[in-house]
């Protein structure tokens, strides 16, 4: 956002002309990114962490007064 509201704002060509098409492109790019991340995670040879261990770590982190969060079941 410009410091002066009277200043023009740069707009990517076509965004205002067809906002739904712009949104579809953005959604497509996000979906492709997420797909690549999931595929990379599934291909990772590192050992998995059991669900119980992950939740125990999360509970410990959120129970810590340092975190400022609480996690109640």
C-alpha positions in Angstrom: 0.0 0.0 0.0 1.4 3.4 -0.9 2.3 5.8 1.8 0.1 8.5 0.1 -3.4 7.2 -0.6 -3.5 9.5 -3.6 -0.7 7.7 -5.3 -1.6 5.1 -7.9 -1.3 1.5 -7.0 0.4 -0.9 -9.4 -2.0 -3.6 -10.6 -1.0 -6.8 -12.5 -2.5 -6.7 -15.9 -5.7 -8.7 -16.2 -6.3 -9.0 -12.5 -9.2 -6.5 -12.5 -10.3 -7.5 -16.0 -10.9 -11.1 -15.0 -10.5 -11.7 -11.2 -11.8 -15.2 -11.3 -9.2 -16.3 -13.9 -6.5 -14.7 -11.7 -7.8 -16.6 -8.7 -7.9 -19.8 -10.6 -4.2 -19.3 -11.7 -3.3 -18.6 -8.1 -5.2 -21.7 -6.8 -3.5 -23.8 -9.5 0.0 -22.6 -8.5 -0.8 -23.2 -4.8 -2.1 -26.7 -5.5 1.1 -27.5 -7.6 3.3 -26.3 -4.8 1.5 -28.3 -2.1 1.5 -31.4 -4.4 5.3 -31.1 -4.8 5.8 -30.7 -1.0 3.6 -33.8 -0.3 5.4 -35.8 -2.9 8.8 -34.8 -1.5 7.7 -35.7 2.0 6.5 -39.1 0.9 9.7 -39.7 -0.9 11.8 -38.7 2.1 13.8 -41.7 3.4 14.0 -40.3 7.0 12.1 -42.4 9.5 8.6 -41.4 10.4 7.6 -40.2 13.9 4.7 -42.1 15.5 1.5 -40.0 16.0 1.6 -40.6 19.7 5.1 -39.2 19.9 4.2 -36.1 17.8 1.2 -35.3 20.0 3.3 -35.8 23.2 5.8 -33.3 21.9 3.0 -30.8 21.0 1.4 -31.2 24.4 4.8 -30.6 26.1 5.4 -27.5 24.0 2.0 -26.0 24.6 2.1 -26.8 28.3 5.3 -24.9 28.7 4.8 -21.5 30.4 7.4 -20.2 27.9 5.1 -21.0 24.9 2.2 -18.9 26.2 -0.2 -21.5 24.9 -2.2 -24.3 26.5 -3.3 -27.5 24.9 -6.2 -29.2 26.7 -7.8 -32.4 25.5 
